[in-house]
Amino acid sequence: MAKLPPRERILDAAEELFQNEGIRQVSLQAIAEKAETTKMAIYRHFETKDELVAEWMRIVAADYQAAIDRVQTEYPGRPREQILGLARFIAEGLPAISHRGCPFINSLAELPDRSHPARQVIEKHKAHQTRRLVGMCAEAGLPDPEQAAAEITFVLEGAQVSRQNGSIDQAGDRLMRIVEGIVDRHRSPLGASRPTIG
């Protein structure tokens, strides 16, 4: 870590501490010590702790967007496989979540103020991710892409919470089967013509 520039050391230290101990529990002094720097150095790069948290969330969000980019590149013109590729990315990350939890879900729980800069980053990321998933569903020919994307999102996020709290076993396998079932049900004539309830 000491070989990295100060800003990168600060972000690496903040990520590890925020993930393992929570945003509110971690002080700037603890981040400075782990990054082998000073609080003054942190303030040179980030005006406030809130800005540091927001920058960490931007990095995490960029990683998720890059995962969507990868599946679209790996499966050009094959939106069904792209959707399943996104689900696989989440499924393969579940073991880490069982220990540390989803950084978005954890951070939202700690940041009830919707004006917090990190919360705004998360909400913008989630909206962008939803738009991309709706686009995949539309390209896959699903008659109601918004509904299909909503169902898939519920499953992806629910799997992460279930894995974190240990309530469901084989979460990754179940996640893949459910997402595949959602896509195929929405593609079938029976699924497309099924009346909505509520």
C-alpha positions in Angstrom: 0.0 0.0 0.0 2.8 2.4 0.8 4.0 2.4 -2.8 0.7 3.8 -4.1 0.1 7.6 -4.3 -1.6 9.1 -1.2 -5.0 9.5 -2.7 -5.1 5.8 -3.8 -3.9 4.7 -0.4 -6.6 6.7 1.3 -9.3 5.2 -1.0 -8.0 1.7 -0.5 -8.0 2.1 3.3 -11.4 3.7 3.3 -12.9 0.9 1.2 -11.6 -1.8 3.5 -12.6 0.0 6.7 -16.1 1.1 5.5 -16.8 -2.4 4.2 -15.7 -4.2 7.3 -16.7 -1.7 10.1 -19.3 0.6 8.5 -19.2 4.2 7.4 -20.3 5.7 10.7 -17.9 3.7 12.9 -14.8 4.6 10.9 -13.0 7.8 11.8 -10.8 9.8 9.5 -8.0 9.2 11.9 -8.4 5.4 11.5 -8.3 5.8 7.7 -5.2 8.0 7.9 -3.4 5.4 10.0 -4.3 2.5 7.7 -3.3 4.6 4.7 0.0 5.5 6.4 -0.7 9.2 6.0 -2.3 12.0 8.0 -5.8 13.5 8.5 -4.4 16.7 6.9 -3.4 14.7 3.8 -7.0 13.3 3.6 -8.4 16.8 3.7 -6.1 17.8 0.8 -7.8 15.2 -1.4 -11.3 15.2 0.1 -13.0 18.2 1.7 -15.1 16.1 4.1 -15.6 12.5 5.1 -18.9 12.6 3.2 -17.0 13.4 0.0 -14.6 10.5 0.6 -17.6 8.1 1.1 -19.1 9.5 -2.1 -15.9 8.9 -4.1 -15.7 5.3 -2.8 -19.3 4.8 -4.0 -18.4 6.2 -7.4 -15.7 3.6 -7.7 -17.9 0.7 -6.6 -20.6 1.9 -9.1 -18.1 2.1 -11.9 -17.1 -1.5 -11.2 -20.7 -2.6 -11.5 -21.2 -0.6 -14.7 -18.0 -2.1 -16.1 -19.5 -5.6 -15.4 -22.5 -4.7 -17.5 -20.2 -3.4 -20.3 -18.3 -6.7 -20.2 -21.4 -8.9 -20.6 -22.6 -6.8 -23.5 -19.2 -7.1 -25.1 -19.0 -10.8 -24.5 -22.5 -11.5 -25.9 -23.0 -9.0 -28.7 -26.5 -9.1 -30.1 -27.5 -11.7 -27.6 -29.5 -9.8 -24.9 -30.8 -13.0 -23.1 -27.2 -14.0 -22.5 -26.3 -10.5 -21.4 -29.1 -10.6 -18.8 -27.9 -14.0 -17.5 -24.3 -12.7 -17.6 -25.3 -9.9 -15.3 -27.0 -12.3 -13.0 -23.9 -14.5 -13.0 -21.7 -11.6 -12.0 -23.9 -11.0 -9.0 -24.1 -14.8 -8.2 -20.4 -15.1 -8.3 -20.0 -12.2 -5.9 -22.3 -13.7 -3.3 -19.6 -15.5 -1.3 -17.9 -12.1 -0.6 -21.2 -10.6 0.3 -21.8 -13.2 2.9 -18.8 -11.8 4.8 -18.9 -8.1 4.0 -22.4 -7.4 2.6 -23.4 -5.4 -0.5 -21.7 -1.9 -0.2 -24.8 -0.2 -1.7 -27.2 -1.8 0.7 -25.0 -1.3 3.7 -24.3 2.3 2.8 -28.0 3.1 2.2 -28.8 1.7 5.6 -26.3 4.1 7.2 -27.2 7.1 5.1 -30.9 7.9 5.6 -30.5 11.6 4.5 -31.3 11.6 0.7 -29.2 14.7 0.3 -26.0 12.9 1.4 -23.6 13.0 -1.6 -22.9 9.2 -1.4 -26.6 8.4 -1.3 -27.1 10.5 -4.4 -24.3 8.6 -6.2 -26.0 5.3 -5.2 -29.4 6.4 -6.4 -28.0 7.7 -9.7 -26.2 4.4 -10.2 -29.2 2.3 -9.5 -31.4 4.3 -11.9 -28.7 4.0 -14.6 -28.4 0.2 -14.0 -32.2 -0.2 -14.2 -32.3 1.7 -17.5 -29.6 -0.6 -18.9 -31.4 -3.7 -17.7 -34.7 -2.5 -19.2 -32.8 -1.9 -22.5 -31.5 -5.5 -22.4 -35.0 -6.8 -21.7 -36.4 -4.8 -24.6 -33.7 -6.0 -27.0 -34.5 -9.6 -25.8 -38.1 -9.0 -27.1 -39.8 -9.2 -23.8 -43.2 -7.6 -24.2 -43.0 -5.7 -20.8 -39.3 -4.9 -20.4 -39.9 -2.6 -17.4 -41.8 -5.3 -15.5 -39.2 -8.0 -16.4 -36.3 -5.7 -15.3 -38.1 -4.9 -12.0 -38.6 -8.6 -11.3 -34.9 -9.3 -12.1 -33.8 -6.4 -9.9 -35.8 -7.7 -7.0 -34.2 -11.1 -7.4 -30.6 -9.7 -7.7 -30.9 -7.5 -4.7 -32.9 -10.0 -2.7 -30.2 -12.6 -3.3 -27.6 -10.3 -1.9 -29.5 -9.6 1.3 -30.4 -13.3 1.7 -26.8 -14.3 1.3 -25.7 -11.7 3.8 -28.1 -12.8 6.5 -27.6 -16.5 5.7 -31.3 -17.1 5.3 -31.1 -19.0 1.9 -28.7 -21.7 1.0 -27.4 -22.2 -2.6 -28.3 -18.5 -3.3 -26.2 -18.3 -6.4 -27.7 -21.3 -8.1 -31.2 -20.3 -7.1 -30.6 -16.8 -8.4 -29.5 -18.0 -11.8 -32.5 -20.4 -12.1 -35.0 -17.7 -11.1 -33.6 -15.0 -13.5 -33.6 -17.5 -16.3 -37.2 -18.4 -15.5 -38.2 -14.7 -15.5 -36.7 -14.1 -18.9 -38.2 -17.3 -20.4 -41.6 -16.7 -18.9 -41.7 -13.1 -20.2 -40.6 -14.4 -23.7 -43.3 -17.1 -23.9 -46.7 -16.3 -25.4 -48.3 -17.6 -22.2 -46.2 -15.3 -20.1 -46.8 -12.3 -22.4 -50.6 -12.8 -22.4 -51.0 -13.4 -18.7 -53.2 -10.8 -17.1 -51.6 -8.5 -14.4 -53.0 -8.7 -10.9 -53.3 -5.7 -8.6 
